[in-house]
Amino acid sequence: MKLSEEQLQQFDELGYVMLPDLFDPAEIAAVTADLPRIYAMDRPEVWRESTGVVRTAFAAHHYSEPFALIGKHPRLVEPVKQLLGGDVYIHQYKINAKAAFDGDVWQWHQDYGTWARDDAMPEPRAMNIALFLDDVTEFNGPLWIMPGSHKQGVFEAGHDLATTSYPLWTLDKQTIAELANTHGIFSAKGRAGSVLMFHSNIVHASSPNIGPWGRTIVYLSLCHVDNHIRQFKREEWIAHRDFTPVQSAPDDCLKSYAAGQVAAE
């Protein structure tokens, strides 16, 4: 799969592109069926909110077959290779859950700001591609993005260790107010199966989920193989150290997996 010229231009200008309904309901069902098992795990990769509900499951491609297929799905990997100009490896893989009523905030930040400071990633030749496993609406904590903010480089940030269970390099309120007045805010919403691609320098956040509907998004953070991290102070399952290029799976891999599960029953 390749992005069109119009999509490439949008990504350059705005720093993101939405790909609605890229995966069909059967493919999404094949993946989400494994979520209860993952959420029940007692392992360090599965981080929880103060209430006990799951916030993030890191590196799920190492302990879940359908999520491993997501990590090498051509509809996700190939557009990133197109944008970054070559082979990529998985720098980070996470399932972010926003549980109904209990999903906590993700503060305003830039992903590359964290990757540069914590992992010594040389350049912002890395990006996120996010797959919606649920319908994402205004009522369940969608991602907020400041279009065009990626063109302003890396902002000063403070290391927030207290707001949530996950440490994050965050931008101050004055900077956010100025950026919002300049760029506005885009709320990334869509049906389950939709995909959001966004630049590693774009400023983004998400509000708490106080609504009665949860939402789950899978994030692949893919980095050009020549731009791999140089510092290894974070856990390997947060910032991966295997720089092997991702080899794309067949496009029908999720349907083949689901068929195999049915045949095994």
BALUM-136259 format. One record per residue (C-alpha): x negated, y, z. Coordinates in steps of 0.001 Angstrom, whole numbers. Example, Ala and Ser with C-alpha at 12.3 -4.5 7.8 and 13.67 -1.06 7.14 Angstrom:
# BALUM-136259
+---------+---------+---------+
|       X |       Y |       Z |
+---------+---------+---------+
|  -12300 |   -4500 |    7800 |
|  -13670 |   -1060 |    7140 |
+---------+---------+---------+
END
This chain:
# BALUM-136259
+---------+---------+---------+
|       X |       Y |       Z |
+---------+---------+---------+
|       0 |       0 |       0 |
|   -1240 |    3485 |    -890 |
|      -3 |    6962 |       8 |
|    1305 |    9146 |   -2796 |
|    -333 |   12445 |   -3764 |
|    2520 |   14274 |   -2035 |
|    1974 |   12293 |    1173 |
|   -1778 |   12908 |    1038 |
|   -1148 |   16635 |     643 |
|    1263 |   16656 |    3590 |
|   -1250 |   14857 |    5766 |
|   -3942 |   17384 |    4844 |
|   -1710 |   20396 |    5513 |
|     325 |   19237 |    8525 |
|   -1863 |   16510 |   10015 |
|     804 |   13814 |    9936 |
|    3116 |   11901 |    7640 |
|    6250 |    9890 |    8440 |
|    6965 |    6638 |    6591 |
|   10619 |    5766 |    7354 |
|   11767 |    2139 |    7493 |
|    8396 |     723 |    6428 |
|    9158 |   -2571 |    8199 |
|   12525 |   -4302 |    8015 |
|   14585 |   -5528 |   11010 |
|   13456 |   -9147 |   10619 |
|    9794 |   -8111 |   10790 |
|   10403 |   -5945 |   13848 |
|   12325 |   -8755 |   15551 |
|    9384 |  -11101 |   15019 |
|    7178 |   -8710 |   16968 |
|    9519 |   -7561 |   19725 |
|   10373 |  -11148 |   20659 |
|    6967 |  -11372 |   22333 |
|    7339 |   -8212 |   24437 |
|    8995 |   -9832 |   27502 |
|    6112 |  -12300 |   27762 |
|    3528 |   -9530 |   27487 |
|    5295 |   -7259 |   29979 |
|    5409 |  -10091 |   32527 |
|    1647 |  -10605 |   32413 |
|    -554 |   -9825 |   35390 |
|   -3739 |   -8776 |   33629 |
|   -5854 |   -5592 |   33645 |
|   -4841 |   -4602 |   30118 |
|   -1213 |   -4143 |   31173 |
|    -839 |    -775 |   32943 |
|    2286 |     154 |   34879 |
|    4074 |    3298 |   35996 |
|    4378 |    4023 |   39712 |
|    7807 |    2342 |   39545 |
|    6241 |    -888 |   38308 |
|    7560 |    -810 |   34739 |
|    5033 |   -1223 |   31948 |
|    3467 |    1964 |   30580 |
|     831 |     527 |   28224 |
|    -386 |   -2896 |   27160 |
|   -3898 |   -2507 |   25757 |
|   -5533 |   -4859 |   23240 |
|   -2384 |   -6937 |   22698 |
|   -3869 |   -8239 |   19449 |
|   -6146 |  -10394 |   21621 |
|   -3338 |  -12221 |   23425 |
|    -312 |  -12085 |   21095 |
|    -106 |  -13632 |   17635 |
|    2530 |  -11255 |   16182 |
|     708 |   -8204 |   17539 |
|   -2532 |   -9536 |   16057 |
|    -758 |   -9542 |   12681 |
|     297 |   -5923 |   13235 |
|   -3370 |   -5086 |   13822 |
|   -4275 |   -6188 |   10302 |
|   -1060 |   -5498 |    8435 |
|   -1780 |   -3946 |    5017 |
|    1052 |   -1415 |    5311 |
|    -782 |      47 |    8307 |
|   -4439 |    -580 |    7542 |
|   -4643 |     300 |    3846 |
|   -3255 |    3887 |    4085 |
|   -5759 |    4639 |    6860 |
|   -8619 |    3256 |    4769 |
|   -7392 |    5497 |    1958 |
|   -7460 |    8594 |    4192 |
|  -10756 |    7807 |    5913 |
|  -12511 |    6729 |    2727 |
|  -13599 |    3187 |    3520 |
|  -13498 |     238 |    5867 |
|  -12127 |     691 |    9374 |
|  -12291 |   -1172 |   12664 |
|   -9861 |   -1142 |   15584 |
|  -11134 |    1387 |   18113 |
|   -8084 |    1037 |   20333 |
|   -4854 |    -939 |   20243 |
|   -1978 |    -228 |   22579 |
|    1708 |    -867 |   23059 |
|    3190 |    2243 |   24662 |
|    6520 |    1689 |   26376 |
|    8846 |    4416 |   27586 |
|   11208 |    2496 |   29849 |
|   14741 |    3832 |   30267 |
|   14886 |    6296 |   33191 |
|   11262 |    5563 |   34218 |
|    8995 |    6281 |   31226 |
|    6521 |    8943 |   32308 |
|    5028 |   11913 |   30459 |
|    2040 |   11866 |   28094 |
|     416 |   15271 |   28565 |
|    -649 |   17588 |   25725 |
|   -3907 |   16297 |   24281 |
|   -5963 |   15448 |   21205 |
|   -7018 |   11841 |   20709 |
|  -10405 |   12705 |   19266 |
|  -11069 |   14945 |   22261 |
|  -10924 |   11823 |   24442 |
|  -12797 |    9617 |   21984 |
|  -15618 |   12159 |   21682 |
|  -15958 |   12846 |   25413 |
|  -15466 |    9328 |   26752 |
|  -16759 |    7172 |   23901 |
|  -19243 |    9415 |   22025 |
|  -17451 |    8957 |   18711 |
|  -19511 |   11144 |   16339 |
|  -16768 |   12673 |   14148 |
|  -12964 |   12707 |   13876 |
|  -13118 |   10057 |   11159 |
|  -10523 |    8037 |   13039 |
|   -6780 |    8311 |   13391 |
|   -3630 |    6803 |   14808 |
|    -929 |    4960 |   12956 |
|    2166 |    4282 |   15048 |
|    4872 |    1686 |   14428 |
|    8273 |    2243 |   16080 |
|    9587 |    -998 |   17584 |
|   12782 |     734 |   18735 |
|   14844 |    3588 |   17381 |
|   13082 |    6741 |   18588 |
|   15474 |    9619 |   19268 |
|   15595 |   12910 |   21131 |
|   16928 |   10948 |   24110 |
|   14099 |    8496 |   24797 |
|   10845 |   10423 |   24837 |
|    9731 |   10940 |   21215 |
|    6255 |   12106 |   20295 |
|    5882 |   15892 |   19955 |
|    3347 |   17139 |   17400 |
|    2053 |   20621 |   16569 |
|    1827 |   20631 |   12755 |
|   -1447 |   21996 |   11410 |
|   -3190 |   22103 |   14792 |
|   -5702 |   19504 |   13554 |
|   -7376 |   22182 |   11441 |
|   -8604 |   24081 |   14522 |
|  -11105 |   21488 |   15718 |
|  -11492 |   20212 |   19264 |
|  -10122 |   22406 |   22063 |
|  -11466 |   22775 |   25572 |
|   -9797 |   20274 |   27865 |
|   -9666 |   19229 |   31493 |
|   -9816 |   15634 |   32705 |
|   -6416 |   14929 |   34267 |
|   -6762 |   12014 |   36679 |
|   -3652 |   12661 |   38755 |
|    -531 |   13256 |   36647 |
|      -3 |    9673 |   35472 |
|   -1584 |    6241 |   35810 |
|   -3702 |    6916 |   32706 |
|   -6606 |    9453 |   32752 |
|   -6453 |   11919 |   29878 |
|   -8319 |   14987 |   28596 |
|   -5519 |   17566 |   28505 |
|   -5067 |   21110 |   27191 |
|   -4088 |   23995 |   29473 |
|    -685 |   25680 |   29400 |
|   -1888 |   28924 |   27840 |
|   -3496 |   27088 |   24917 |
|    -339 |   25035 |   24387 |
|    1877 |   28119 |   24451 |
|    -317 |   29887 |   21889 |
|    -436 |   26838 |   19624 |
|    3335 |   26323 |   19840 |
|    3986 |   29941 |   18891 |
|    1666 |   29531 |   15897 |
|    2485 |   26034 |   14691 |
|    5832 |   25115 |   16182 |
|    6590 |   21576 |   17362 |
|    7711 |   18572 |   15330 |
|    9605 |   15784 |   17092 |
|    8700 |   12433 |   15516 |
|   11922 |   10436 |   15421 |
|   13058 |    7506 |   13330 |
|   14583 |    4067 |   13177 |
|   12801 |     940 |   14356 |
|   10377 |     -74 |   11631 |
|    9370 |    3509 |   10801 |
|    5707 |    4523 |   10916 |
|    3971 |    7755 |   11883 |
|     401 |    8509 |   10797 |
|   -1377 |   11417 |   12473 |
|   -4806 |   13052 |   12503 |
|   -7034 |   12415 |   15514 |
|   -7365 |   16169 |   16193 |
|   -3663 |   16987 |   16120 |
|   -2261 |   18265 |   19426 |
|     560 |   16069 |   20694 |
|    2450 |   14913 |   23789 |
|    5671 |   13201 |   24830 |
|    8182 |   14040 |   27520 |
|    9392 |   11693 |   30267 |
|   12227 |    9371 |   29325 |
|   15144 |   10082 |   31635 |
|   17654 |    8627 |   29193 |
|   19302 |    5199 |   29390 |
|   17479 |    3830 |   26300 |
|   13879 |    2670 |   26311 |
|   11530 |    2896 |   23381 |
|    8327 |    1105 |   22438 |
|    5693 |    2220 |   19936 |
|    2598 |     299 |   18812 |
|    -485 |    2457 |   18202 |
|   -3414 |    1360 |   16063 |
|   -6373 |    3689 |   16507 |
|   -8528 |    2946 |   13483 |
|  -12036 |    4339 |   12994 |
|  -14330 |    4331 |    9973 |
|  -16987 |    1665 |   10540 |
|  -19816 |    4198 |   10075 |
|  -18283 |    6396 |   12788 |
|  -18223 |    3785 |   15555 |
|  -18567 |    4827 |   19177 |
|  -22012 |    5222 |   20788 |
|  -21038 |    5215 |   24478 |
|  -19561 |    2268 |   26358 |
|  -18426 |    3521 |   29746 |
|  -14759 |    2566 |   29308 |
|  -13512 |   -1006 |   29457 |
|  -13946 |   -2929 |   26194 |
|  -10209 |   -3520 |   25990 |
|   -9648 |     259 |   26020 |
|  -12461 |    1289 |   23646 |
|  -13428 |   -1717 |   21535 |
|  -17037 |   -2582 |   20730 |
|  -16408 |   -4938 |   17840 |
|  -17003 |   -2797 |   14758 |
|  -16160 |   -5528 |   12253 |
|  -14050 |   -4147 |    9388 |
|  -10385 |   -5119 |    9532 |
|   -9446 |   -7600 |    6814 |
|   -5836 |   -7045 |    5788 |
|   -3417 |   -9939 |    6179 |
|    -859 |  -10836 |    3470 |
|    2024 |   -8388 |    3271 |
|    4555 |  -11078 |    4226 |
|    2578 |  -12256 |    7274 |
|    5244 |  -11336 |    9837 |
|    7982 |  -13152 |    7951 |
|    5743 |  -16191 |    7564 |
|    5030 |  -16105 |   11299 |
|    8761 |  -15853 |   12110 |
|    9542 |  -18756 |    9775 |
|    6895 |  -20825 |   11502 |
|    8401 |  -20050 |   14909 |
|   11840 |  -21168 |   13747 |
|   10416 |  -24358 |   12259 |
|    8668 |  -25147 |   15554 |
|   11884 |  -24883 |   17590 |
+---------+---------+---------+
END
